[in-house]
Amino acid sequence: MTSWTRAFTTLGALTLFVAACSHREQGMPLAVTSATNRHGAPAVANAVDASRFLTQPCAALTSSQLQTLRLDSPGVPDTNSSTAHYSGPACTWYNQGALTSGLLAFGTTNKNGLADIYRAHEDGWFSGYWVETTVDGYPAVFTSIADGRRQGFCSLITGISDTMTMLVSRDLGVGQDACEPARQTTLLILKTLRGP
């Protein structure tokens, strides 16, 4: 599977997640995650306002941060596709020489943030892997609908507020650990989102 294919597979996973969270049976009311039922998801203590990056998601990583991550600048934004409208704006960065990539997608349509991710996990949507963690104090989970870690692909979903998540994935190729680079990428994005 190529870096391009994996990047779009990750966006597809996010789209499937949004579909899972908004699915309802014909004639049945839409299920809503209540404030008292977070499905085990931790609350976000220090919410980040990412609104200024939603129209320009590639600005979430600076040129120097991209150099640190060994990704080419600029990224390729996705703010107008059907996937972006359905799940949220995204940016993909590539390293053409190393054939690696990084993806950021803001989950703007899962209005209960990480609680919706946990609910989808309860419903069996993220059967590939599920590893709860934190990133700089923000609740997060390494997860995907399929386990591509042995192929050098890893996704990390972080709660940046109680109403929004962000998905970061890295694809480094077969035999490479992409989960720690996904964490490092998330750390740098959080630094940019919070500002000076």
C-alpha positions as CSV (number, residue, x, y, z in Angstrom):
1,M,0.0,0.0,0.0
2,T,1.5,3.4,-1.0
3,S,1.7,6.5,1.3
4,W,-1.0,8.1,-0.8
5,T,-3.3,5.1,-0.5
6,R,-2.7,4.9,3.3
7,A,-3.4,8.6,3.7
8,F,-6.8,8.3,2.0
9,T,-7.5,5.1,3.9
10,T,-7.1,7.0,7.1
11,L,-9.5,9.7,5.9
12,G,-11.8,6.9,4.9
13,A,-11.6,5.5,8.5
14,L,-12.5,8.9,9.8
15,T,-15.5,9.1,7.5
16,L,-16.6,5.6,8.6
17,F,-16.3,6.8,12.2
18,V,-18.5,9.8,11.5
19,A,-21.0,7.5,9.8
20,A,-21.0,5.3,12.9
21,C,-21.5,8.2,15.2
22,S,-24.4,9.6,13.2
23,H,-26.0,6.4,12.1
24,R,-29.6,5.9,12.9
25,E,-32.3,3.3,12.0
26,Q,-35.1,4.4,9.8
27,G,-37.7,6.3,11.9
28,M,-35.5,6.2,15.0
29,P,-34.1,9.3,16.7
30,L,-30.4,10.0,16.4
31,A,-28.5,8.8,19.4
32,V,-26.6,11.6,21.2
33,T,-23.8,11.2,23.7
34,S,-24.8,13.0,26.8
35,A,-22.5,15.0,29.0
36,T,-22.9,12.3,31.7
37,N,-22.1,9.4,29.4
38,R,-18.7,9.9,27.9
39,H,-18.3,6.1,27.3
40,G,-15.1,6.1,29.3
41,A,-13.5,9.0,27.5
42,P,-11.5,11.4,29.7
43,A,-12.5,15.0,29.7
44,V,-10.2,17.6,28.1
45,A,-8.9,19.8,30.9
46,N,-7.3,22.5,28.8
47,A,-9.2,22.9,25.5
48,V,-7.4,24.2,22.4
49,D,-9.2,26.5,20.0
50,A,-8.3,25.2,16.6
51,S,-10.9,27.3,14.7
52,R,-8.3,29.5,12.9
53,F,-6.7,26.3,11.4
54,L,-9.9,24.8,10.0
55,T,-9.7,26.8,6.8
56,Q,-5.9,26.3,6.6
57,P,-5.1,22.9,8.2
58,C,-1.6,22.8,6.7
59,A,-0.6,25.8,8.8
60,A,-0.8,23.5,11.9
61,L,2.8,22.6,11.3
62,T,5.5,25.2,10.7
63,S,8.3,24.9,8.1
64,S,10.8,24.2,10.9
65,Q,8.5,21.6,12.5
66,L,8.2,19.9,9.2
67,Q,11.9,19.7,8.8
68,T,12.1,18.2,12.3
69,L,9.6,15.6,11.2
70,R,11.3,15.0,7.8
71,L,8.2,16.0,5.9
72,D,8.1,18.3,2.8
73,S,6.6,21.7,2.9
74,P,3.9,22.8,2.0
75,G,1.3,20.2,2.7
76,V,-1.7,19.3,0.5
77,P,-4.9,20.7,2.2
78,D,-8.3,19.1,1.9
79,T,-11.1,21.5,2.9
80,N,-13.6,21.1,0.1
81,S,-13.9,17.4,-0.8
82,S,-16.9,15.4,0.2
83,T,-14.7,13.7,2.9
84,A,-13.7,17.0,4.3
85,H,-17.3,18.2,4.4
86,Y,-18.3,14.9,6.0
87,S,-15.6,14.5,8.6
88,G,-13.5,17.7,8.8
89,P,-10.6,19.6,7.1
90,A,-7.3,17.8,6.7
91,C,-3.8,18.2,5.4
92,T,-1.3,15.6,4.1
93,W,2.4,16.1,4.0
94,Y,4.8,13.9,2.0
95,N,8.5,13.2,2.0
96,Q,8.9,12.3,-1.7
97,G,12.4,11.1,-1.3
98,A,11.7,8.7,1.6
99,L,8.2,7.9,0.4
100,T,6.7,8.6,3.8
101,S,3.8,10.8,4.8
102,G,1.9,12.5,7.6
103,L,-1.8,13.3,7.9
104,L,-3.7,15.7,10.1
105,A,-7.5,15.7,10.1
106,F,-9.7,17.8,12.4
107,G,-12.8,15.9,13.5
108,T,-15.3,18.8,13.3
109,T,-18.4,16.7,12.9
110,N,-18.1,14.4,15.9
111,K,-19.7,17.0,18.2
112,N,-18.9,15.0,21.4
113,G,-15.2,14.9,20.7
114,L,-13.3,11.9,22.1
115,A,-16.6,10.5,23.7
116,D,-17.8,9.8,20.2
117,I,-14.6,7.9,19.4
118,Y,-15.0,5.8,22.6
119,R,-18.6,5.1,21.7
120,A,-17.6,4.0,18.2
121,H,-15.0,1.7,19.8
122,E,-17.7,0.2,22.0
123,D,-19.7,-0.4,18.8
124,G,-16.7,-2.3,17.3
125,W,-15.6,0.3,14.7
126,F,-11.9,0.4,15.8
127,S,-11.1,-3.3,15.8
128,G,-7.6,-2.9,14.4
129,Y,-6.0,-1.7,17.6
130,W,-6.9,0.5,20.6
131,V,-4.2,1.9,22.9
132,E,-5.2,4.7,25.3
133,T,-2.6,7.3,26.1
134,T,-2.0,11.0,26.7
135,V,-0.1,13.6,24.7
136,D,1.2,16.5,26.7
137,G,-1.7,16.1,29.1
138,Y,-4.4,15.7,26.4
139,P,-6.3,12.4,26.3
140,A,-5.6,10.3,23.2
141,V,-5.8,6.9,21.7
142,F,-3.8,5.0,19.1
143,T,-6.4,3.3,17.0
144,S,-7.6,2.4,13.5
145,I,-10.2,0.1,11.9
146,A,-7.3,-2.0,10.6
147,D,-3.9,-2.7,12.1
148,G,-1.2,-1.4,9.8
149,R,1.5,-1.0,12.4
150,R,3.7,-3.7,11.0
151,Q,3.5,-2.0,7.7
152,G,4.8,1.2,9.3
153,F,1.5,3.0,9.6
154,C,0.0,4.4,12.9
155,S,-2.9,6.7,13.8
156,L,-3.4,8.7,16.9
157,I,-6.7,10.5,17.8
158,T,-6.4,13.3,20.4
159,G,-9.1,15.1,22.2
160,I,-8.3,18.8,21.9
161,S,-11.6,19.9,23.5
162,D,-14.7,18.0,24.7
163,T,-16.3,18.8,21.3
164,M,-13.4,18.2,18.8
165,T,-10.7,15.7,18.1
166,M,-7.8,15.6,15.7
167,L,-6.5,12.6,13.9
168,V,-2.7,12.4,13.2
169,S,-1.3,9.5,11.2
170,R,2.2,8.7,10.0
171,D,3.3,6.3,7.3
172,L,7.0,5.4,7.4
173,G,7.0,2.1,5.5
174,V,7.3,-1.6,6.3
175,G,9.4,-2.3,9.4
176,Q,9.3,1.2,10.9
177,D,7.6,2.2,14.1
178,A,5.2,5.0,13.1
179,C,3.4,5.4,16.5
180,E,6.1,7.4,18.2
181,P,6.4,9.7,15.2
182,A,2.6,10.1,15.3
183,R,2.9,11.2,18.9
184,Q,5.8,13.6,18.1
185,T,3.8,15.0,15.2
186,T,0.8,15.5,17.5
187,L,3.0,17.2,20.1
188,L,4.2,19.7,17.5
189,I,0.7,20.4,16.2
190,L,-0.5,21.0,19.7
191,K,2.3,23.5,20.2
192,T,1.3,25.4,17.1
193,L,-2.4,25.3,18.0
194,R,-1.8,26.7,21.4
195,G,0.4,29.5,20.0
196,P,3.3,31.4,21.7
